[in-house]
Amino acid sequence: MFTRLRHRTLNSHTLHPSFGPHHRFTTSWLLSPPLLLSLRTTTSLYLFTTLFFILGYESSHSDGVAARRSFSYFTVLSCWGLAFYFAVAAAHTASYWLTGRSLLQRWPRWAQELHGGFYSTVAVFPFIVTVIFWALLSRGAFRTRFSTWTNISQHVLNSVFAFAEIVLTRTEPLPWWHLVALVGLLALYLGLAYVTYGTQGFFVYNFLDDRIGGRGRVAGYVFAVLSATIVVFVIVRYVIKLRMWVTEQKLGMEGKLTTRENVDAFTAMPDGRDVELAVQTKSEPRGVALHE
């Protein structure tokens, strides 16, 4: 009994099923762990290659001004976020595949929650970027081969990568409180946009310039972005619910898991409450175990 209580204390940060024994952030209902790892790694490498190539190109063709200014654009910040997310997600999947226990499970609960919030930004912001760009900012998007490639990479493939992460993994619906966090991040970016104007003398997006159409126009655009964020968040949340219903309840595809799960883990109720400490041995875990 003392041993059980000691293990509970040491592992209390892994009680939530999303981070614990169900491995929802590190597995797929369709792809085996090595295939999911390959997909996430390839996506991250493509995004980092794209971003660094753009920085190099702009530094050599505009005295570095465009490269320095790029970090004030929400599109660019969102793409960096995507690149880092897929790198981190790949590391979690790799550790799970190789050891049966992901790095995410070993993190403290607050760090796990931050990763969950990170996932929500990846699941929502790319679609906002794509919609706003093609609706308001796409003039001259295909003027040159370079602009065509960069705009497709940052304003089309970003949403493709986000959609793949939503539908192929086993994550649970976005918590409602994450919507508050996303709106808070957008508010912080709005502040950054005006700090950029105050320090560098230019607006990253013309629709934020109150000299064009007045403050009412700016307020209208801000409200439109806020509304779009809420709509996208709700759509993504229920797309995930639909994916879980179809794949898990109707098709019985509860996850492609590894056979290396021979570590101590909690069995948990659907609401995340601890039932008991279970030592997984040779018996296969919940889902479809794959032999390497």
C-alpha positions in Angstrom: 0.0 0.0 0.0 2.8 2.4 0.9 4.4 1.7 -2.5 1.2 2.4 -4.3 0.8 5.8 -2.5 4.4 6.6 -3.2 3.9 5.9 -6.9 0.7 8.1 -6.9 2.6 11.0 -5.5 5.4 10.7 -8.0 3.1 10.2 -11.0 0.2 12.5 -10.1 0.9 14.7 -13.1 -0.1 11.8 -15.5 -3.6 11.2 -14.3 -5.4 12.9 -17.2 -6.1 10.4 -20.0 -5.0 12.7 -22.7 -1.5 12.7 -21.3 -1.4 9.4 -19.5 -2.1 5.7 -20.4 -4.2 6.4 -23.5 -1.3 8.4 -25.3 -3.7 10.6 -27.2 -1.2 13.3 -28.1 1.5 10.8 -29.3 -0.5 8.2 -31.3 -2.8 8.0 -34.3 -5.9 5.9 -34.9 -4.6 5.2 -38.5 -0.8 5.5 -38.5 1.6 3.4 -36.5 4.0 5.3 -34.2 6.9 5.2 -36.7 4.7 6.4 -39.5 3.3 9.2 -37.3 6.8 10.1 -36.3 7.9 10.3 -39.9 4.9 12.5 -40.8 5.5 14.9 -38.0 9.3 15.0 -38.6 8.9 15.6 -42.3 6.4 18.4 -41.7 8.6 20.1 -39.1 11.7 19.9 -41.4 9.7 21.3 -44.4 8.5 24.2 -42.3 11.9 25.0 -40.8 13.5 24.7 -44.3 10.9 27.1 -45.7 11.3 29.7 -42.9 15.1 29.7 -43.0 15.2 29.8 -46.8 12.8 32.8 -46.7 15.0 34.6 -44.1 18.1 33.9 -46.2 16.5 35.1 -49.5 15.0 38.2 -48.0 18.3 39.1 -46.2 20.2 38.9 -49.5 17.7 40.8 -51.6 16.5 43.6 -49.3 19.4 44.5 -47.0 17.8 42.4 -44.3 14.9 44.8 -43.7 12.2 42.3 -44.8 13.8 39.5 -42.8 13.8 41.6 -39.6 10.3 42.8 -40.1 9.0 39.3 -40.8 8.9 38.5 -37.1 6.1 41.2 -36.7 3.8 39.3 -39.0 1.2 36.9 -37.5 1.6 34.6 -40.5 5.3 34.1 -39.9 4.9 33.7 -36.1 2.2 31.1 -36.8 4.4 29.2 -39.1 7.3 29.2 -36.6 4.8 27.9 -34.1 3.8 25.1 -36.4 7.4 24.1 -37.1 8.2 24.0 -33.4 5.0 22.2 -32.5 5.6 19.4 -35.0 9.3 19.1 -33.8 8.1 18.7 -30.2 5.3 16.4 -31.2 7.7 14.2 -33.1 10.0 14.0 -30.1 7.0 12.8 -27.9 6.0 10.2 -30.5 9.6 9.0 -30.9 10.1 8.6 -27.1 6.7 6.7 -26.9 7.6 4.4 -29.8 11.1 3.6 -28.5 10.3 3.3 -24.7 6.6 2.9 -24.3 6.4 6.1 -22.3 6.5 9.5 -24.0 8.4 12.5 -22.7 5.0 14.2 -22.4 4.0 11.7 -19.7 7.1 12.5 -17.7 6.5 16.3 -17.7 4.8 18.0 -14.8 1.1 18.6 -15.2 1.5 22.3 -15.9 3.9 21.6 -18.8 1.4 19.0 -20.1 -1.3 21.6 -20.0 0.9 24.0 -21.9 1.4 21.4 -24.6 -2.3 21.0 -24.8 -2.7 24.7 -25.3 0.1 24.7 -27.9 -1.9 22.0 -29.8 -5.0 24.3 -29.7 -3.0 27.1 -31.4 -1.9 24.7 -34.1 -5.5 23.5 -34.6 -7.0 27.0 -34.9 -4.6 29.8 -35.9 -3.5 28.3 -39.3 -7.0 28.5 -40.6 -7.4 32.1 -39.4 -4.2 32.9 -41.3 -5.3 31.2 -44.5 -8.8 32.9 -44.5 -7.5 36.4 -43.8 -4.7 36.2 -46.3 -6.7 35.0 -49.2 -9.6 37.3 -48.4 -7.7 40.5 -47.8 -4.0 40.3 -48.5 -3.4 38.0 -51.5 -2.9 40.6 -54.2 0.3 39.8 -56.1 0.6 36.4 -54.3 1.7 34.7 -57.5 3.8 37.4 -59.0 7.0 35.4 -59.0 8.0 31.8 -58.4 9.4 32.7 -55.0 6.2 34.5 -53.9 4.1 31.7 -55.3 6.0 29.1 -53.3 6.2 31.1 -50.1 2.5 32.0 -50.1 1.4 28.4 -50.9 3.7 27.1 -48.1 2.6 29.7 -45.5 -1.0 30.3 -46.5 -2.2 26.9 -47.9 0.0 24.1 -46.6 -0.2 25.5 -43.1 -3.9 24.7 -43.0 -3.2 21.3 -44.6 -0.7 20.4 -41.9 -3.0 21.6 -39.2 -5.9 19.6 -40.7 -3.8 16.4 -40.9 -2.8 16.8 -37.2 -6.5 17.2 -36.2 -7.9 14.2 -38.2 -5.0 11.7 -38.0 -4.1 11.9 -34.3 -6.2 10.7 -31.3 -6.4 14.1 -29.4 -9.6 14.9 -27.5 -11.8 18.0 -28.3 -10.3 21.4 -27.4 -11.2 22.5 -23.9 -13.5 25.5 -23.9 -11.1 27.5 -21.7 -8.5 27.3 -24.5 -10.6 29.7 -26.4 -10.0 32.3 -23.8 -6.3 31.7 -24.1 -6.4 31.9 -27.9 -8.2 35.2 -27.7 -5.7 36.4 -25.2 -2.8 35.6 -27.6 -4.6 37.5 -30.4 -4.9 40.5 -28.1 -1.2 40.3 -27.3 -0.4 40.2 -31.0 -2.6 43.2 -31.6 -0.4 45.0 -29.0 2.7 43.8 -30.8 1.3 45.2 -34.1 1.0 48.7 -32.6 4.4 48.4 -30.8 5.8 47.6 -34.3 4.2 50.8 -35.7 5.5 52.9 -32.8 9.0 51.6 -33.0 9.5 50.9 -36.7 6.9 53.2 -38.3 4.9 50.7 -40.4 1.7 48.7 -39.9 2.1 45.0 -40.5 -1.5 44.9 -41.9 -3.2 47.9 -43.5 -6.5 47.1 -41.9 -5.0 48.0 -38.5 -4.2 51.5 -39.7 -6.8 53.8 -38.3 -5.7 56.5 -40.7 -7.4 54.5 -43.4 -11.1 54.6 -42.7 -10.9 55.6 -39.1 -11.0 53.6 -35.8 -14.4 52.2 -36.6 -13.0 50.3 -39.5 -10.2 48.9 -37.4 -12.6 47.9 -34.7 -14.7 46.1 -37.4 -11.8 44.1 -38.6 -10.7 43.2 -35.1 -14.3 42.0 -34.3 -14.3 40.0 -37.5 -11.0 38.3 -36.6 -12.4 37.6 -33.1 -15.6 36.1 -34.6 -13.6 34.0 -37.0 -11.5 32.6 -34.2 -14.6 31.6 -32.2 -16.2 30.0 -35.3 -13.0 28.1 -36.2 -12.5 26.9 -32.6 -16.0 25.6 -32.4 -15.7 23.8 -35.8 -12.4 22.2 -34.9 -13.7 21.1 -31.5 -16.7 19.3 -33.1 -14.6 17.9 -36.0 -12.5 16.2 -33.4 -15.6 14.9 -31.7 -16.8 13.6 -35.0 -13.5 12.0 -35.7 -13.5 10.2 -32.3 -17.1 9.1 -32.8 -16.4 7.6 -36.3 -13.0 6.1 -35.6 -13.4 4.9 -32.0 -17.1 4.2 -31.6 -18.2 3.2 -35.1 -15.0 1.6 -36.5 -13.4 0.5 -33.3 -10.0 2.0 -34.3 -8.9 3.0 -30.8 -5.2 3.6 -31.6 -2.0 2.2 -33.1 0.1 1.6 -30.0 3.5 0.2 -29.3 4.2 -3.1 -27.6 6.9 -1.5 -25.4 4.4 -0.4 -22.8 5.9 -2.3 -19.9 6.2 0.7 -17.5 4.2 1.7 -14.5 1.0 3.6 -15.5 -2.3 4.5 -14.0 -5.5 3.1 -15.2 -8.0 6.0 -15.4 -11.6 6.6 -15.6 -12.9 8.6 -18.6 -13.0 11.7 -16.4 -9.4 11.3 -15.5 -9.9 10.0 -11.9 -7.3 7.5 -10.7 -8.6 4.0 -10.2 -5.5 2.1 -9.2 -1.8 1.7 -10.1 -1.4 -0.9 -12.8 1.9 -2.4 -13.9 1.6 -3.3 -17.5 3.3 -6.5 -18.4 3.1 -8.5 -21.6 -0.6 -7.9 -22.0 -1.5 -5.5 -24.8 -2.7 -2.0 -23.8 -5.8 -0.3 -24.9 -5.8 -0.1 -28.7 -4.0 -2.0 -31.4 -0.5 -3.0 -30.5 2.0 -3.0 -33.3 5.1 -5.2 -33.4 8.2 -3.4 -34.5 
